[in-house]
Amino acid sequence: RCTQNLYCDPYVHISLCVLDAMAAPSPAKSIGDPGITPLSPTHILKDAEQNEPTGHSFIVVVAIDFGTTSSGYAYAFTKEPECIHTMRRWEGGDPGVSNQKTPTTILLAPEKKFHSFGYAARDFYHDLDPTESKQWLYLEKFKMKLHTTANLSIDTDLHAANGKRVKALDIFAYALAFFKEQALKELSDQAGAEFDNADVRWVITVPAIWKMPAKQFMREAAYKAGLATRDNPDQLIIALEPEAASIYCRKLRLHQMIDLGAKTSINGYSPPENVGAGMAQAKEHVRRNRQSRTFLVENVIGELWSELNEGDRYVVMDCGGGTVDLTVHQIRMPEGHLKELYKASGGPYGSIGVDYEFEKLLCKIFGQDFIDQFKIKRPAAWVDLMIAFESRKRAAAPDRTNPLNINLPFSFIDYYKKFRGHSVEHALRKSNVDFVKWSSQGMLRMNPDAMNALFKPTIDHIIQHLKELFDRPEVTDIKFLFLVGGFAESPLLQKAVQEMLQGRSRIIIPHDVGLTILKGAVLFGLDPSVIRVRRSPLTYGVGVLNRFVEGKHPPEKMLVKDGTRWCTDVFDTFIAADQSVALGETVKRSYTPARPSQQVIVIHVYCSEKESVGFISDPGVRKCGTLRLDVSGTESPAARREIQTLMQFGDTEIRAMAIDVATSRSVKASIDFLSQ
């Protein structure tokens, strides 16, 4: 007797049968649609160790931290996992900004061919003649587009500084290809011979709050850049940024961090009364150690970690340029594996929010119409202005009393006069914007309160989110809060976090806070099984037909076929939002092609943020992907072919595998979240 019928939009009706009864014909077939028969659902728990793909052993792991504002790479040889090497120093650099990473900026020649990346792109663009620079395509802060685009696809566009459109996939692939080339060149120089890409396992970091389409987009860009191939997907791992930070923080020694709440001195630093001093000393410490680009990671667990007992919990707060990501981890002894306690949360509250506030301030003073025109007509000068703002932004601190001066490029002053017919100075006097004055040296002079006001909306968002997280029942007794990511260096943010927590947990900031994720991503690539249990961010499932039950099912969902009453659109849950799922744990479903000649089975996957979902038509449920089973070449004499599908949700990406039960041959299975 058939109990359920899998239902997939207009394309396919699928019937879900219990294996033992084959007598009754499936209603799907009698409706005349190509029917596919899934069998009874089961969860299998496999041991995580078996899950590691055997096959090629890599000589080196290279991690790329592809950030919103800055990017870089680091690597370690599998034979020397305790030595993490960060990339060579970059040419260029800004005053007051450490150039251990390079800005995430890319420049294409007028014919849309890749020209340069990072400081090189910025400097070249800056030196172009204004009339020429309008032809070149300069992009920055483009990573956020993957988070903010609702229906991300392979064809999503980005806008360059001159307003021209380019394919996002091309830009991401160019950037990854640039890092691939740099890293392989450095490895070849070290080895004294050409280093083969096949010997590299690549790791790319993404925010934990990214949805599957954005992760898949990164993977597609990496394939296009030649880091790995579709036939060998295991050569590339997607790492979640706060997870990577968490893995690195386990290795911290006391002299490698600042404890904001400490009453005693760490590494001879007495605790700062003001937050900024500790950071300044840390930066000095980092600068002294920077000559060596090799970080020794303790094989043993760091001293801080030795204070953690079985079951202790901590939060990693990754504050980057684009997003702020929060992860809650629990430690499992004796190996020190990690278990995620609550699904990753956060939002687009990165430090570029401060840049947007500055832009809003400029619009208020000089007019939105002028700023919009200036960005298009003088794109390189606009970039200069934002660079000048960046270094002053880093000087903002809670106890600062002297004003911050921001250089206005000459072309800004000049173009404003042509545009408005009066001077920049006149605009400032007329604007009624408090705390911002004009200095005779051609600078905007900002009172510290004015600068702090630019941080406020972004920091308020972060603190609000942190409050909500700490109010959750799963998030009690948090021993440490690790503040990581470039924005974590901001004394204003540190102070706000301290005031919100009021001593509820110790706030730890690793010294080289901007490189924490990069180093952790290398460690993750060396041992991806260190995080044993994750939480699903969404509820995933498919639509099925169930036997209609009076009183339980809505009458409008009833479908009568051959005298049997069925309920349509029932949501068959694979995994629920915030459900914990172990590494290697699989969800199993079986499907049968309706006709012996059927070549491909296509099943629509639905998702929702709600934990329990009744029907695929419920509010908040949307079609988010397709599961494709390529059953060509699996024809068998068996009367009924059964394709067993295994889906894994415990990794950083969702994977699918399938086997033809009769022949035990594997069937090509893929889940696509992009081409919707």
Buried (B, 14 or more C-beta within 10 A) or exposed (E): EBBBBBBBBEEBBBBBBEEEEBEEEBBBBEBEBBBBBBBBBEEEEBEBEEBEEEEEEBBBBBBBBBBBBBBBBBBBBBEEBBBBBBBEEBEBBBEEBBBBBBBBBBBBEEEBEBBBBBBBBBBBBBEBEEEEBBEBBBBBBBBBBBBEBEEBBBEBBBEBBBEBEBBBBBBBBBBBBBBBEBBBEBBEEEEEEEBEBEBBBBBBBBBBBBBBBBBBBBBBBBBBBEBBEEEEBBBBBBBBBBBBBBBBBBBBBEEBBBBBBBEEEBBEBEBBEBBBBBBEBBBEBBEEBBEEBEBEBBEEBBBBBEEBEEEBBBBBBBBBBBBBBBBBBBBBEEEBBBBBBBBBBBBBBBBBBBBEBBBBBBBBBBBEEBBEEBBEBBBBBBBBBBBBBBBBBBBBBBEBEEBBBBBBBEBBEEBBBEBBEEEBBBBBEEBEBEBBBBEEEBBBBBBBEBBBBBBEBBBEBBBEBBEEBBEEEEBEEBBBBBBBBBBBBBBBBBBBBBEBBEEBBBBBBBBBBBBBBBBBBBBBBBEBBBBBBBBBBBBBBBBBBBBBEEEEBEEEBEBEBEEBBBBBBBBBBBBBBBBBBBBBBBBBBBBBBBEEEBEEBBBBBBBBBBEEBBBBBBEEBEBBBBBBBBBEEBBBEEEBBBBBBBBBBBBBBBBBBBBBBBBEEEBBBBBBBBEB
